[in-house]
Structures are given as C-alpha cells and as structure tokens.
Amino acid sequence: MSHPSYQETTPEGIDLIRWPHKHPLPEAEVIAFFESRGITPKHWSNTPFETYPEHTQTTQKTLFCIEGEITFSFPDLNKKFTLHFGDRFIVPAGLRHSALVGPKGVVCIEGRRDTA
C-alpha cells in the first residue's frame, strides 16, 4: 500500500491520518479510541462501488477504515481523499461531501461528535 504522506490536514478542518503498517488496525483499538472519548462507535460496511450522494451532517464525523477502501469527495473544495485499511478520517460538520466505495467493498467504524 502506498500513501502520499502520514497525515494530511486542510484549512477547512478535514484531517486524514494514514495507517503506516501492513497489518490491519485492530477493531478493539478503534472501539477503545471512541469509548475513551465518550463517543459511541458505529460499525458499518458496504459492497463494492456503492455510493453516498452529496450531503452534509450536523456533527463532526471521525471514521476509521477497517477493511477495503472508500473515496470521499468534497466538491466545494475540489478535493478527494481515499481511505485504506487503518486510516483515520475527520470530517467537520457542515462540509458537503459524497463517497464512493472501492472495488473490494469497505468496512468502517465511525463516531460522531457535536462540535457546537
């Protein structure tokens, strides 16, 4: 797996931290990450090439990609970020985005936090 950098951050508050290891990120560690912050984790998955249309959310979303890959597009910023297993991604509230699942599907764990 090749990543352009370990961490990418935008002025708009998007934050992507790449998993630098070849072994998968243990799900128990992800769940502990959320629980230690008082956030209830949600486990979800999608089949290959499923899409999420453009939308915004009222909460900050932190997402860990556990298996597969997913690409998030931010049309207002003209930016795309592809997550692979182990990557952690933070999407600020109110930022319009869409997503496309990769060719092998995706498994993620996410948590949402009100930033108001």
C-alpha positions in Angstrom: 0.0 0.0 0.0 1.3 3.4 -0.9 0.3 6.6 0.8 1.4 10.1 -0.1 2.0 11.1 3.5 1.3 10.1 7.0 -1.1 13.0 7.8 -3.0 15.4 5.6 -4.9 18.3 7.0 -6.8 21.0 5.2 -7.6 24.6 6.4 -11.3 23.5 6.4 -10.7 21.0 9.2 -10.5 17.8 7.2 -7.9 15.5 8.9 -6.6 12.3 7.5 -4.1 10.2 9.4 -2.7 7.3 7.4 -2.1 3.9 9.0 1.6 3.2 8.3 1.6 -0.5 8.9 1.0 -3.5 6.7 -1.0 -5.4 9.3 -4.7 -4.3 9.9 -5.7 -1.9 12.6 -7.4 -4.0 15.4 -11.1 -3.2 15.7 -10.8 -3.4 19.5 -8.3 -0.5 19.4 -10.7 1.6 17.3 -13.6 0.9 19.7 -11.4 1.8 22.7 -10.4 5.1 20.9 -14.1 6.1 20.7 -15.1 4.9 24.1 -12.2 6.7 25.8 -13.7 9.9 24.3 -17.3 9.2 25.3 -18.3 8.6 21.7 -20.5 5.6 20.8 -18.9 3.8 17.8 -21.0 2.6 14.9 -19.8 -0.3 12.7 -20.9 -0.3 9.0 -20.0 -1.8 5.7 -20.8 -1.5 2.0 -20.4 -3.7 -1.1 -18.1 -2.7 -4.0 -18.9 0.6 -5.8 -21.8 1.7 -3.6 -22.2 5.5 -3.4 -23.3 8.1 -1.0 -24.7 11.1 -2.7 -23.6 14.6 -1.7 -24.7 15.6 1.8 -23.7 17.5 4.9 -24.0 16.5 8.5 -24.6 18.5 11.7 -21.9 16.7 13.7 -18.2 16.1 13.3 -17.5 12.6 12.0 -14.5 10.6 12.8 -14.1 7.4 10.7 -11.7 4.5 10.7 -11.4 2.4 7.6 -11.1 -1.2 8.8 -11.1 -3.1 5.5 -11.2 -2.2 1.8 -11.3 1.4 0.7 -13.6 4.4 0.2 -13.1 7.7 -1.5 -14.6 10.9 -0.1 -15.1 13.9 -2.5 -15.6 17.5 -1.4 -16.9 19.4 -4.4 -16.7 22.8 -2.7 -13.0 22.3 -2.1 -12.2 20.3 -5.3 -10.6 17.6 -3.1 -10.7 13.8 -2.9 -9.3 11.6 -0.2 -9.1 7.8 -0.5 -9.0 5.8 2.8 -7.5 2.4 3.1 -7.4 0.0 6.0 -6.3 1.6 9.2 -6.7 5.2 8.0 -8.5 7.7 10.3 -10.5 10.5 8.8 -12.2 13.5 10.4 -14.9 15.4 8.5 -16.1 18.6 10.1 -19.8 19.4 10.5 -21.4 21.3 7.6 -18.9 20.3 4.9 -20.6 19.0 1.8 -19.3 15.6 0.6 -20.0 12.4 -1.2 -18.4 8.9 -1.1 -17.6 6.0 -3.4 -16.8 2.6 -2.1 -13.8 0.8 -3.6 -13.7 -2.4 -5.7 -13.5 -4.8 -2.7 -16.1 -3.0 -0.5 -15.4 -1.3 2.8 -15.8 -1.9 6.5 -15.7 1.2 8.8 -16.2 2.2 12.3 -17.3 5.8 12.9 -18.3 8.1 15.7 -20.0 11.5 15.7 -19.5 14.4 18.0 -21.4 17.6 18.3 -18.8 20.4 18.0 -21.1 23.3 19.0 
